[in-house]
Amino acid sequence: MQKIPLTVNGAELLKAELQRLKSVERPAVIQAIAEARAQGDLSENAEYDAAKEKQAFVEGRIMEIEGKLSVATVIDPTTLDAEGRCVFGATVELEDLESGDEVRYQIVGDDEADIKLGKISVSSPIARALIGKSAGDVAEVQAPSGIREYEILDVLYI
């Protein structure tokens, strides 16, 4: 089974979601099913169908999260010693060589990625281009608009 990399924060977020699903969502769905059953004929009961559908979603998500956590490799970026290279968990400051814009991204697992928060997936084209490079290197990224070049200004393990 393939290991899934997660940062400490990402693992905590998944654990919190799992706890919420088990302690809040699952009992609410069970209650909704019980209330819908009390209405009688289940063959034409939209509330019952909706509750069963939500139950399937909740149970599926619980199984998905438990599966991911069981094969997760949790990496704490603050304990990394990658000698200044871009690795999973690192925060990278970049300059777009075409526009001069500076951006800052943390390379995280697929479940944690959120571009608005400056977190990019380790499997994204930009992260794949950055892995293994150091400050001062130029990374070429294949974007939909063509090849973009980013200079790595700094690599932080925070």
N, C-alpha and C positions, 0 to 999 in steps of 0.2 A: 504494500500500500504506500502511496506517495505521501511524503511529509508535506504539511502545509506550513509555510513560515508565517508567524504572527509576531507583532511587537507586543510588549507587555500590555500596553494600552488597548490594543486590538483584542487580545485575549480577554481582558477585563470587560470590554464592551460586549463580546459574545456571551460571556458568563452572565452578565446582567440581563441580556435579552432572554437567555434561556431561563433564568430565574423568573422573569416577568411572565413569560409564556406559561410556565408550569404553575405559578402561584396566582396569576390574575386571569390570563386569557383562557386557559383550560377550564377552570371552574365556571367562568362566565358562559362559555359555550355549552357546558353540561347543563347549566341552569336554563339556557335558551332552548335547548332540545327538550328538556322536561316540560317547560311551559308550552311549547308547540305541541307536544304529545297530548297534553291535557285538553287541547282544543278539539280532539277527536280525529276524524278521518285524515290519515296521513297522505293519502294518494293525491290530494289537491291542496296540500298545506304548504304555502310558499314559505312561511316562517320556518317550518321544519326543514325544508330543502335548503334554505339559506344557512340555517344553523349547522346542518350536517356538512355543508360545503366549507363553512368556516372551520369546523372541527377538523376536517381533512387538511386544510391549510396549516392550522396550528400544529397538529401532530406531525405533519411533514416537515415543518420548519424546526420543530424540536429535534426530530431525528437527524436533520441536516446539521444543525449546530453541534449536537452530541458527536456526530461523526467527524466533523472538522476538529473539534477539541480533542478527540481521541488520537488524532494523527498529527496534531499541531506541534511545531517546534517553536517555542516561545523564545524570542531574542530580545534582550535588553540593550538598546543602542548605547546606553551610557557605559556599558562594560566592554564594548568592542575595542579592539586594538587592530585596526586594519591598515595602519601605517599611512593614513591619509587617503586611502583609496575609497571609491564609492562602493558600498556594499549594502545589503539589505538592512534597513533601519537607519541608515545614515541620512542626514539632512544636507542637501546640496544647494549651494548658491550658484546660480548660472547667469550668464549674460548672453542674450540673443545677439549674435554678431551682426545680423542684418538690421535690426531695429534699435539695438542698444539697450533694450529693456532688461531689467534685472528681475529674476524670479527666484523663489526659494521653495524647494520641494523636499519632502521626506519620502523615502522609498519604503513602501509598506506592502502588506499582503493584499490580495484581491478584495477581501471583505472590508478592509479598512479604507480603501482608496476613496478620496473625496477631494476633487480638484479645488473646490472652494476653500477647503481647509489647508491646501498646500500639500496634500498627501496623494502620491501617485503609485499606482500598482507596479509591483516588481515585474509584472509581465507586460507592461505598456511599452510601446516603442522607445519612448524617451528614457525610461529606466533601463531597458536592455542596452541602450547605447551608452549609458553612464557607468554601468557596473564595471568595476576594475580600473576605471580612470582616476586620476588624481587632479588636484588643483593645478591650473595652468594648461591642462589638456583641452583639446577641442573635440566635442562629440558631434557626430553627424547623425541626425535623426531623419528617418524617412517619414515625412508628414504627407497628408493628402495634397497639399499645395506644392510638394516637392521636397528636396532635401533642405533641412534647416540646420544651421551650425550654432552650437552653444559652447561658450568657453566656461570651464569650471573655475569659479572664483574661489570657492572654499568648500571643504567637506567637514561637516561637524558630526559628532557623535553625542547628540543630546536627547 
